[in-house]
């Protein structure tokens, strides 16, 4: 059993917390984790492990080091003990518990803890409790933007929003509608050993690579084979870095400064999250499962999850980009894009599951016009599925696994299905007859 120190924030003479000492203690603790990290690395090197299992949620091992890192997040974005922080996220998620509650304890700040997120009550709560900072994740900000407009929406004291997963279009709309709030976008994973923080407010970015990453949080973006669903290796068996502007798999070395402790009681899944012999014999990297793009100014952007990205007509398709385009239509509430297997075709055909805004109707010709205008031909969804309600996780992330398994068969799916008809320049109902012709190869995609 590995033991951990319980660290407490020391106070200065003026009664305030000593953050410099807090950071120093974190890095002292990193060195103490070194032996455990080395032992795990040797075990993984013997076993090997390449694939990532997106599957169901797994119980991550949270050591004192990770708890301390998480609790420093709000402070790192400029929160103070004078802030009133509004948390609507579930506490079984690390964002709510470590970054949120842990951050409030570390700061000595006031926490307004909501039992369940409510888009309609959100701004009323902010005014009622004089909230200055709130946490977001996934689609929370988009849900706020989807609410009917009301008078006095900028009448609040919120100055910061800290979280991850906000889309660029939602980011812009949110600022235009709700006022001068600094969006503190970050990137990280509960069990991961790498994080990014956007301190500049650059829309769409999760942060910028800087000297701190070279010293403490080193990372690489490597080439990935979407067809084989694995990193690309050269003739010598080594992985290769992508160029700036190209999407690559984000990996981070497992070492004393950035250990990886895996999942509780699940050695198999722990090993699957690690890549061995990446650039040289014996090295071990944490596989985030996320595709990132780094631009010429070293800003980083989330591109997609490797399980979500699919390949069609020899091209890689990011589900997030397709969903953003469809979501621009005024009658679309939610869009969930994924790839489905079609017999005798390489890769997967695009399919979009859609929910409609209340009191609106589906305009299939407009959907067709939207995708062909703003997307390359290979990225246009071949199929549409209309749902009454989207399945989401506790942190508002859209579920894809069941949708992918059900495919596009009208025999399995009771929801309305549509097929992209290029001759009619519209989406048309996907009948059993059309489905059979696609399966038999009589209708070409």
Secondary structure, 3 states (H helix, E strand, C coil): CCCCCCCCCCECCCCCECHHHHHHHHHHHHHHCHHHHHHHHHHHHHHCCCCCCCCCCCCECCCHHHHHHHHCHHHHCCCCCCCEEEECCCCCCHHHHHHHHHHHHHHCCEEEECCCCCCCCHHHHHHHCCCCEEEEECCHHHHHHCCCCCCCCCCCCCCEEEEECCCHHHHHHHHHHHCCCEEEEEECCCCCCCCEECCCCCCCCCEECCHHHHHCCCCEEECEECCCCEECECCCCCECECCCCCCEEEEEECCCCCCCCCECCCHHHHHHCEEECCCCCCCEEEEEEEEEEECCCCEEEEEEECCCCEEECCEEECHHHHHHHHCCCCCEEEEEEEEECCCCCCECEEEEEEEECCCCCCCHHHHHHHHHHHCCHHHCCCEEEECCCCCECCCCCECCHHHHHHCCCCCCCCCEEEEEECCCCEEEECCHHHHHHHHHCCCCC
